[in-house]
């Protein structure tokens, strides 16, 4: 199972960035001053060039062998993963109001995962799918 943002989310961000860039250009042409248009163009460049493509790449993949999370900027992705065969249990905890998934491995070691918004949004489904694979999961309301 692959979880990702709907295609319209990065498209809407890119369209918003285009509107902000156009507003910056129009504003410059009308007042001939770069102070405010420069800020608008920087916001548009960040939203359209970094944020939108990064959201398009974000995903959580749960298959028969592993759970993998890809987040971060499109040019510097952060990938975290674990193999399902090595896991004995998973439980959810909160630390400083942030959700943390703690994975207990069969060798006795543990690893903490800071889930992305995408993972948190689909956390219940991910937990249920891990349970169907025979992994003990402690998840609120499940």
Residue pairs with C-beta under 8 A, 6 or more apart in sequence:
1 61
1 62
1 63
1 125
1 129
2 59
2 60
2 61
2 62
3 59
3 60
3 61
3 62
3 118
3 119
3 121
3 122
3 125
3 126
4 58
4 59
4 60
4 118
5 55
5 56
5 58
5 118
7 56
9 55
10 52
10 53
10 55
10 56
11 52
13 47
13 48
13 51
13 52
13 55
14 47
14 48
14 52
16 47
17 43
17 44
17 45
17 47
17 48
17 49
17 52
18 44
18 48
20 40
20 41
20 43
20 44
20 47
21 40
21 41
21 44
21 45
21 48
23 40
24 36
24 37
24 38
24 39
24 40
24 41
24 44
25 37
25 41
27 36
27 37
27 40
28 34
28 37
50 73
50 74
53 74
54 72
54 73
54 74
56 74
57 70
57 74
57 77
58 70
58 71
58 116
58 118
59 69
59 70
59 118
60 67
60 68
60 69
60 70
60 116
60 118
60 119
60 122
60 126
61 67
61 68
61 69
61 70
62 68
62 126
62 129
62 130
64 84
64 133
65 83
65 84
65 85
66 81
66 82
66 83
66 84
67 81
67 82
67 84
67 126
67 130
68 79
68 80
68 81
69 79
69 80
69 81
69 113
69 115
69 116
69 118
69 119
70 77
70 78
70 79
71 77
71 78
71 116
71 118
72 78
80 113
82 103
82 105
82 111
82 113
84 130
84 133
84 135
86 105
86 106
86 107
87 103
87 104
87 105
87 106
87 130
87 135
88 104
88 105
88 106
88 135
88 136
89 103
89 104
89 135
89 136
89 137
89 138
90 101
90 102
90 103
90 104
90 127
90 130
90 135
90 136
90 137
90 138
91 101
91 102
91 104
91 137
91 138
91 139
92 99
92 100
92 101
92 102
92 123
92 127
92 138
92 139
92 140
93 99
93 100
93 102
94 100
98 114
99 114
99 115
99 120
99 123
100 112
100 113
100 114
100 115
101 112
101 113
101 115
101 119
101 123
102 110
102 111
102 112
102 113
103 110
103 111
103 112
103 113
104 110
105 111
115 123
119 126
123 139
124 139
124 141
124 142
127 137
127 139
127 142
128 137
128 142
130 137
131 137
131 142
